[in-house]
Amino acid sequence: MMLGGIEAGGTKFVCVVGTGPDDIRAELRVPTTSPRETLAAALQFFHAQQAVHGPLDALGIGSFGPVDLHPASERFGYITSTPKPGWANTDLAGVFRRGLGVPVAFDTDVNAAALGEWRYGAARGLDTFLYLTVGTGIGGGALVDGRVLHGLVHPEMGHVRVARDHRVDPFAGACPFHGDCLEGLASGTAMAARWGRPAHELPTAHPAWTLEAHYLAQALQGFVCTLSPQRIVMGGGVMDQPQLLPRVRHELQTLLHGYIQAPELLREIDAYVVPPTLGRRAGALGALVLAERVVV
């Protein structure tokens, strides 16, 4: 079996060929520029790899969004109302289905990352968990009873509302749709706009990190109370700052205030809110899991 996977991110596309973490035969990273340029480079990569390794059995794509995930929809596999310039209404899955002539599985980038961590990483052995990525934007994916959560469309966890004290944080938010939703207040884009420099340049003792932990923990409190995940995995570039995750854990416990009497939230919080085991590979490996599910 030979599978292809694409983590289609707003910054870059990661394309891989193989069957899993111990069998990645080729990889390409393509900057996300225009749809024509980016998709052409990805197609060229897969055509070249098929010449070397043989035909693909299927391709999995985990894409930035919003996206259309309904197989019966005329726009299945499309990126829809994204604020990323030039990418709204892009037929992503269709380009690869026609160009490669193979079955294409399609989901959100965070759902793909969640699948990767479930199969190979920090969520192995669980059937209900949450994956949240905090980077340029914020997105969330979840497995519930062993199935990826879709529903009406797909979860948009980055756009939940969190409480903002205007006196403490006068920043109005960076989301072009909602202003001060979670993404508008706590994404890497929001941090750079609020503080005048990117998150990785802010000192450990900077007040940005107290505010960041508070917003993220507010969102996690809501997800804990609604989805009741067995574990929360937090990835993305902003979470690379080592001081942030311990603050998020502490703030989550403070906000829950002992209401949910589970040892994971009371005494085992360090094993409950965790970083991804797969790191930046989660999305691409999850795309291979997607592809495996549609092999005919």
N, C-alpha and C positions, 0 to 999 in steps of 0.2 A: 504493500500500500504506500502511496506517495500523496502527501497532502500539502496544500498551500495555505498560508495564513497571512492576513493583513491586519495590523493595528493601524487604523486610519485616524490619526490624530490631527488636531488643528495646527500643530507645529510641524509634524513629520509623519510620513507613512513608514512603518516598519514591515517589510515583506520577508517571509521566511518560507523555506521548503524543508519538509522533513516529516517526522511523526510524533515528536515529543522533545523534552528538554535534553535527552541524551542522544538525539538523532536530528540535529539541525544541520542540514547539508549545505545550505547557502542562506545568506541574509543580505538585505539591502535596506538602507535608510534613505528616504527621499524627502527633501523639504516640501512641505505643503504650500505650493505656490498657486497656480491656476489649476482648475480641474483638468484641462486638456494636457498641460505639461506633466502634472503629477501622475495622472492615470496612465499616460503613455509610457512613462518611465517604469511604472510598476508592471504593466503588461509586458514590456520588453524584458524585464527581469524574469518573469515566469516563463515566457517563451524560451529564453536562453537556458533556463534550468531544466525545462522539459527535454531540450536537445541533449543535455548531459545525463539526467537522472531518469528519463522516461516520462510518460504522460502522467499528469495529476489525476487523482481519483475524485478530488473535490477541493473546493476553496472555501475557507471561512473568513469573514470580514467582521471585525468589531470597529464601528465607526463613531466619530464624534457626531453630535446631533443638533437638534432633534432629527429623528429618522422615522420612516414608515416601516413598521415591522409586521404588518398584516399581510399574509401571503395572498389573500383574495383581492387586495387593493391593486388598482392600476399603477399605483406609485410605490409598490413594495420595493424595498431596497434603495429608496431615494433618501438623500439628505433633504430635509424640508426647510423649516424657517430659521436656519442658522444665521446668527449675526456675522459669521465669517464672510468677508467680501468675496463675491463671485461663486460661492458654493451653494447658495440656496437653490433648491429644486434640481439638484444634481442626481442623475440616475447612476448611483455607484455600483450596486450589485449587477445591474444589467450590462454595464460595460464589460465586466469580467466574465459574466455568463456567456455573452456573445463572443467575446474575444478569445476565451479559452475553451469554450464548448464543454464545460464541466458543471456539475451541480454547485451552487453557491449558497452557503448558509450566511445569514446576515443578522447582526444584533448590534447593540450599542457597544462602545469601546469599554465602558465600565462593566457591563455584563460579561463581556469576553474576559476581562481581567479577573472578575469574580470566578468564572469557570476555571481559569488557569490556576488560581489559588486553591480552588476546591479540589481539582484533580491532582495537583502537584505540590501545593504550598501550604500556607498557614491555615487553611480551612479543611484540610483532609479529614475525613471521618465525620463531618458535620452535615446536617441536612438543611439548616436554616441559619444563614449568616448574612452579614452586610459587608460590602466593599465600598469604601469611599475614597475618592481620589481628590487631592487638594493641590492644584497646580495653577496653570494659567486660568482655568475655570475650575468648577467643582462639579463632580458627578458622582452618582451612586448606583450600584447594582446590587441585587440581592438574589439569593436562592432561598426559596420557601418550600419546605417539604421536598427538597431535592430538585426543584424545578426553578428555572430562571423566572423572575417576576416580570411580567409584561402588563397585562390588564388592558385598560382602555387604549393606551398608547405604550408608554414605558415610563418608569420612574424618572422624575426630574428632581432628584434630591438636592441639587445645588440651588434650586429656586424656591425652597421653603422659606417662610418668613421667620426671622429671629428678632428678638427684642433689642432695640438700639436706644440707649440713653443719649439723647442729643447733647446733653451737657458734657458727657464724658467723651463722646465720639461725634463731633459735628459733621464728619464726612458723610455725604448724602448717598454714597454707594456708586458702584461702577457698572451695574447691570443695565444695558440699554432698554430692557423690557420692564424691570421692576425696581430699579434703583437699589434699595437696601435689603435685598434678599440675601441669603447666605453667600451665594457667589459674588454678589455685589459688594459684600462687606469683608469676606474672608479669603477670596481667591488671591493668587499671586498678582493678578492684574489690579485688584482692589488695593492690596498692600502697597504696590509701587505707586499707585495714584495718590493714596493717602499720605504716605511717608516720603515720597520724592525719590525713592531708590528701591531696587528690587529686594525681595525678602532675604535672599542669601547674603546681602551686604549689611543687614541690620545686626547690631551687636546683640549678644545673648541677653544682656540686661535691659535692652530697649523695651519701652512700654508696649510696643507693637505686639509682643508675644503674649502678654497678659490678655490683651484685647482679643487676639486671634484665638487663644485657647477658650475664652469665654464664648465666642460665637460658635466655634466648632462644637463645644460641649452642649450648648443649647440645642443644636441640631441633633446630636447624638441622643440627648435625653428624649426628644420626640420619637426618634427611630426605635429606641429601646422600648418605649411605652406602646408603640403601635405594632412593630414587626416582631418584637421579642427575640432578637437574634441571639444565637448561641455564642457568637463571637463577632467582633467588629475589626475589620482589617482596614488600615488607613495608609494609603500610598500617595504618590505625587510629589513634585519637587518641593513644595512648601513644607511637607512633612519630613524632608531630609534634615531639617534643623533639629539637632539632638535634644534641645531643651523643650521642644514643643509637645511631644507625645506625653511625657510625664505630667505636664501642666494640664493637658486635655483630660487625662485620667482623673486627676485630682478634682478638676472643676466639674466633671461629670458626676463624681460621687457627691460633691457639694450640692449640685442641683437636684439630684435624686433624693438626697436627704434620708437615705435608709428606707424609702418607701417600698422598693422592690427587694424582698428578702431572698436574694440569691447569693450564694457565696462568691460567684464570679464578679459580682458588683460590689461586694463588701470587703472580702479579704483577698480576692484573686484578680484584682483589676489589671495587674500587669500582664496577665495571660488572657485577659478578655479584650482589651483594646490593644491591638498589636500591629507592627509593621508587616508589609508583605514579605513572605519568604522569597518569592521570585524576583523581587525588586522591579526593575524596569522591563523585565521579560514577561510579566504576567499577561499583558494584553496580547502579544503575539502568540504565546503558548495557548492562551485561551481561544484564539482564533483557530488554532489547529484542532482543539477540542470541538469547536463548532463544525469544522469541516468533517471531522470523523463521524459526526452524527447524521450527516446526509449522504454518506457513501452508499451507493446503490449496488 
